[in-house]
Amino acid sequence: MLDPKKLEDIAKQITDSIPPGVKTMAEGAEAKVKQVLQSQLSRLEFVSREEFDVQSQVLIRTREKLEALEARLEKLENPAHSADEN
């Protein structure tokens, strides 16, 4: 198995052998791609994971309240039926 230090040395040698103009061009291209992606994604109606999680919790609480209200309404509409259950 190759020594990790040796692999780092090889990677550094390869990186150092790339001409500076190519490195600059690659870095510039990467920055431009990131900029374009961010621009395009911002046009879409995405939400952050944090906002999604918050809204999921709100939905869970809302469903729990709805179920409680439905049960309460059922008891009020059918008092004889709910008395049989108790």
Backbone as a chain_set.jsonl record, in Angstrom:
{"seq": "MLDPKKLEDIAKQITDSIPPGVKTMAEGAEAKVKQVLQSQLSRLEFVSREEFDVQSQVLIRTREKLEALEARLEKLENPAHSADEN", "coords": {"N": [[0.848, -1.18, 0.0], [0.46, 2.277, -0.728], [2.201, 4.97, 0.777], [0.519, 7.531, 2.528], [1.701, 10.068, 2.74], [3.476, 10.037, 0.634], [1.672, 9.972, -1.491], [0.543, 12.514, -1.192], [2.787, 14.066, -1.785], [3.177, 13.397, -4.481], [0.788, 14.377, -5.586], [1.149, 17.098, -5.056], [3.386, 17.609, -6.626], [2.312, 17.226, -9.169], [0.367, 19.24, -9.21], [2.017, 21.474, -8.93], [3.325, 21.352, -11.343], [1.553, 22.221, -13.23], [0.97, 24.799, -15.491], [0.898, 28.282, -14.521], [-0.981, 29.947, -15.881], [-2.946, 28.167, -16.756], [-3.893, 27.218, -14.318], [-5.006, 29.588, -13.284], [-6.987, 30.07, -15.191], [-8.604, 27.801, -14.807], [-9.441, 28.214, -12.165], [-10.844, 30.591, -12.521], [-12.853, 29.721, -14.279], [-14.186, 27.907, -12.646], [-15.169, 29.641, -10.676], [-16.894, 31.173, -12.253], [-18.75, 29.233, -13.117], [-19.878, 28.532, -10.647], [-21.059, 30.991, -10.023], [-22.971, 31.235, -12.095], [-24.556, 28.966, -11.586], [-25.534, 29.597, -8.989], [-26.992, 31.874, -9.625], [-28.957, 30.84, -11.381], [-30.218, 28.94, -9.724], [-31.261, 30.591, -7.782], [-33.349, 31.721, -9.093], [-35.236, 29.787, -9.154], [-37.852, 28.358, -7.138], [-36.816, 27.388, -4.553], [-36.479, 26.156, -1.2], [-34.677, 26.508, 1.854], [-33.083, 23.822, 3.651], [-33.397, 24.086, 6.362], [-35.64, 25.803, 6.551], [-37.522, 24.116, 5.372], [-37.581, 22.003, 7.261], [-38.588, 23.387, 9.494], [-41.145, 24.106, 8.55], [-42.194, 21.556, 8.213], [-42.417, 20.681, 10.86], [-44.328, 22.521, 11.759], [-46.487, 21.685, 10.208], [-46.904, 19.1, 11.269], [-47.685, 19.722, 13.909], [-50.024, 21.125, 13.314], [-51.593, 19.123, 12.146], [-51.904, 17.448, 14.371], [-53.413, 19.126, 16.053], [-55.698, 19.399, 14.458], [-56.649, 16.743, 14.429], [-57.257, 16.476, 17.156], [-59.276, 18.391, 17.393], [-61.166, 17.288, 15.639], [-61.821, 14.944, 17.024], [-62.923, 16.05, 19.313], [-65.111, 17.415, 18.214], [-66.534, 15.234, 17.248], [-67.323, 14.051, 19.679], [-69.007, 16.05, 20.63], [-71.002, 16.106, 18.677], [-72.042, 13.541, 18.752], [-73.026, 12.639, 21.484], [-74.081, 10.355, 22.78], [-72.769, 8.214, 21.579], [-70.11, 8.704, 22.337], [-70.365, 8.396, 25.053], [-70.757, 5.688, 25.292], [-68.246, 4.76, 24.766], [-66.759, 5.499, 26.97]], "CA": [[0.0, 0.0, 0.0], [1.246, 3.495, -0.828], [2.254, 5.849, 1.937], [-0.274, 8.743, 2.278], [2.618, 11.197, 2.564], [3.993, 9.919, -0.732], [0.591, 10.389, -2.375], [0.461, 13.976, -1.098], [3.935, 14.601, -2.518], [2.913, 13.221, -5.913], [-0.268, 15.326, -5.937], [1.759, 18.432, -5.03], [4.249, 17.722, -7.806], [1.44, 17.379, -10.338], [-0.215, 20.579, -9.119], [3.082, 22.445, -9.184], [3.751, 21.277, -12.75], [0.546, 22.86, -14.087], [1.336, 26.194, -15.737], [0.066, 29.244, -13.782], [-2.101, 30.425, -16.7], [-3.992, 27.133, -16.746], [-4.482, 27.249, -12.967], [-5.84, 30.788, -13.188], [-8.141, 29.855, -16.049], [-9.453, 26.811, -14.154], [-10.061, 28.862, -11.012], [-11.82, 31.542, -13.063], [-13.978, 28.953, -14.817], [-14.928, 27.37, -11.497], [-15.896, 30.755, -10.073], [-17.977, 31.542, -13.172], [-19.765, 28.167, -13.039], [-20.572, 28.711, -9.362], [-21.883, 32.193, -10.143], [-24.107, 30.923, -12.964], [-25.429, 28.038, -10.852], [-26.225, 30.329, -7.934], [-27.958, 32.752, -10.271], [-30.075, 30.043, -11.891], [-30.938, 28.336, -8.602], [-32.004, 31.629, -7.065], [-34.562, 31.994, -9.86], [-36.192, 28.73, -8.835], [-38.479, 28.558, -5.842], [-36.316, 26.421, -3.592], [-36.387, 26.597, 0.19], [-33.539, 25.9, 2.538], [-33.413, 22.629, 4.437], [-33.854, 24.578, 7.665], [-37.015, 26.268, 6.391], [-38.334, 22.921, 5.131], [-37.749, 21.309, 8.54], [-39.49, 24.198, 10.331], [-42.504, 23.967, 8.023], [-42.628, 20.178, 8.491], [-42.841, 20.652, 12.257], [-45.585, 23.265, 11.824], [-47.508, 20.809, 9.641], [-47.168, 18.023, 12.234], [-48.484, 20.301, 15.001], [-51.338, 21.46, 12.767], [-52.334, 17.861, 12.01], [-52.267, 17.0, 15.718], [-54.519, 19.977, 16.507], [-56.872, 19.039, 13.663], [-57.153, 15.466, 14.937], [-57.87, 16.726, 18.465], [-60.541, 19.091, 17.147], [-62.107, 16.33, 15.049], [-62.286, 14.065, 18.104], [-63.787, 16.863, 20.182], [-66.346, 17.634, 17.463], [-67.244, 13.946, 17.236], [-67.948, 13.896, 20.998], [-70.108, 17.02, 20.745], [-72.073, 15.741, 17.751], [-72.586, 12.227, 19.109], [-72.77, 12.424, 22.912], [-74.43, 8.982, 23.161], [-71.713, 7.357, 21.071], [-68.921, 8.898, 23.142], [-70.636, 7.883, 26.396], [-70.569, 4.249, 25.226], [-66.812, 4.491, 24.746], [-66.203, 5.728, 28.317]], "C": [[0.893, 1.243, 0.0], [1.135, 4.326, 0.442], [1.453, 7.122, 1.629], [0.592, 9.982, 2.05], [3.173, 11.21, 1.141], [2.936, 10.365, -1.738], [0.431, 11.91, -2.377], [1.593, 14.631, -1.885], [3.718, 14.523, -4.027], [1.858, 14.23, -6.377], [0.282, 16.745, -5.99], [2.639, 18.631, -6.259], [3.417, 17.944, -9.07], [0.849, 18.783, -10.356], [0.819, 21.644, -9.452], [3.514, 22.46, -10.652], [2.745, 21.911, -13.706], [0.937, 24.325, -14.273], [0.378, 27.167, -15.039], [-1.131, 29.757, -14.578], [-3.259, 29.447, -16.706], [-4.681, 27.105, -15.389], [-5.448, 28.419, -12.828], [-7.112, 30.618, -14.003], [-9.119, 28.874, -15.392], [-10.17, 27.425, -12.957], [-11.13, 29.848, -11.467], [-13.053, 30.836, -13.594], [-14.831, 28.404, -13.683], [-15.765, 28.463, -10.839], [-17.088, 31.154, -10.934], [-19.101, 30.506, -13.13], [-20.566, 28.294, -11.746], [-21.531, 29.895, -9.43], [-23.14, 31.919, -10.975], [-25.084, 29.986, -12.247], [-26.216, 28.757, -9.768], [-27.307, 31.226, -8.515], [-29.193, 31.973, -10.734], [-30.891, 29.423, -10.761], [-31.76, 29.368, -7.845], [-33.296, 31.987, -7.799], [-35.642, 30.95, -9.588], [-36.741, 28.952, -7.431], [-38.088, 27.444, -4.87], [-36.362, 27.015, -2.192], [-35.184, 25.902, 0.815], [-34.01, 24.678, 3.315], [-33.976, 23.044, 5.796], [-35.309, 25.043, 7.585], [-37.962, 25.092, 6.149], [-38.619, 22.183, 6.434], [-38.707, 22.06, 9.461], [-40.927, 24.015, 9.86], [-43.05, 22.549, 8.234], [-43.131, 20.063, 9.92], [-44.159, 21.399, 12.444], [-46.721, 22.397, 11.307], [-47.874, 19.683, 10.607], [-48.045, 18.548, 13.368], [-49.899, 20.633, 14.533], [-52.189, 20.204, 12.618], [-52.782, 17.338, 13.37], [-53.441, 17.807, 16.262], [-55.801, 19.639, 15.771], [-57.486, 17.735, 14.159], [-57.831, 15.639, 16.288], [-59.211, 17.422, 18.303], [-61.594, 18.164, 16.535], [-62.665, 15.397, 16.112], [-63.243, 14.816, 19.019], [-65.135, 17.114, 19.51], [-67.188, 16.364, 17.432], [-67.974, 13.723, 18.563], [-69.147, 14.83, 21.155], [-71.283, 16.64, 19.846], [-72.763, 14.436, 18.137], [-72.345, 11.938, 20.581], [-73.092, 10.986, 23.365], [-73.323, 8.025, 22.737], [-70.458, 7.484, 21.931], [-69.127, 8.398, 24.57], [-70.456, 6.366, 26.424], [-69.086, 3.882, 25.29], [-66.207, 4.632, 26.137], [-66.729, 4.773, 29.282]], "O": [[1.944, 1.264, 0.641], [0.087, 4.365, 1.087], [1.67, 7.74, 0.586], [0.24, 10.847, 1.248], [3.317, 12.268, 0.527], [3.247, 11.046, -2.715], [0.213, 12.518, -3.424], [1.382, 15.632, -2.57], [4.034, 15.462, -4.758], [2.009, 14.86, -7.424], [-0.082, 17.516, -6.878], [2.634, 19.704, -6.863], [3.777, 18.749, -9.93], [0.83, 19.439, -11.398], [0.528, 22.601, -10.17], [4.012, 23.473, -11.144], [3.059, 22.117, -14.878], [1.208, 25.016, -13.291], [-0.823, 26.906, -14.971], [-2.196, 29.979, -14.002], [-4.421, 29.851, -16.665], [-5.904, 26.984, -15.31], [-6.561, 28.266, -12.324], [-8.196, 30.986, -13.55], [-10.329, 29.096, -15.421], [-11.361, 27.191, -12.754], [-12.2, 29.929, -10.865], [-14.174, 31.297, -13.384], [-16.06, 28.434, -13.753], [-16.924, 28.243, -10.488], [-18.166, 31.44, -10.414], [-20.277, 30.87, -13.111], [-21.792, 28.176, -11.755], [-22.665, 29.819, -8.959], [-24.24, 32.326, -10.6], [-26.297, 30.192, -12.296], [-27.424, 28.557, -9.636], [-28.405, 31.326, -7.966], [-30.327, 32.395, -10.507], [-32.119, 29.385, -10.832], [-32.832, 29.056, -7.326], [-34.233, 32.501, -7.189], [-36.829, 31.215, -9.777], [-36.137, 29.668, -6.632], [-38.931, 26.662, -4.428], [-36.293, 28.232, -2.023], [-34.742, 24.849, 0.355], [-35.199, 24.528, 3.597], [-34.911, 22.429, 6.309], [-36.117, 24.712, 8.453], [-39.08, 25.077, 6.666], [-39.754, 21.781, 6.689], [-39.54, 21.448, 10.129], [-41.826, 23.795, 10.672], [-44.255, 22.375, 8.414], [-44.152, 19.424, 10.172], [-45.016, 20.955, 13.208], [-47.801, 22.371, 11.897], [-49.052, 19.352, 10.741], [-49.026, 17.908, 13.748], [-50.862, 20.443, 15.276], [-53.38, 20.221, 12.931], [-53.901, 16.845, 13.514], [-54.359, 17.246, 16.861], [-56.873, 19.594, 16.374], [-58.705, 17.633, 14.295], [-58.865, 15.023, 16.545], [-60.175, 17.088, 18.992], [-62.774, 18.249, 16.875], [-63.857, 15.091, 16.102], [-64.259, 14.269, 19.448], [-66.179, 17.035, 20.157], [-68.409, 16.416, 17.573], [-69.114, 13.26, 18.572], [-70.169, 14.457, 21.733], [-72.438, 16.834, 20.225], [-73.951, 14.26, 17.867], [-71.534, 11.07, 20.904], [-72.42, 10.465, 24.255], [-72.983, 7.109, 23.486], [-69.809, 6.481, 22.225], [-68.162, 8.015, 25.231], [-70.053, 5.808, 27.445], [-68.72, 2.825, 25.804], [-65.233, 3.948, 26.452], [-66.368, 4.821, 30.458]]}, "num_chains": 1, "name": "protein.A"}
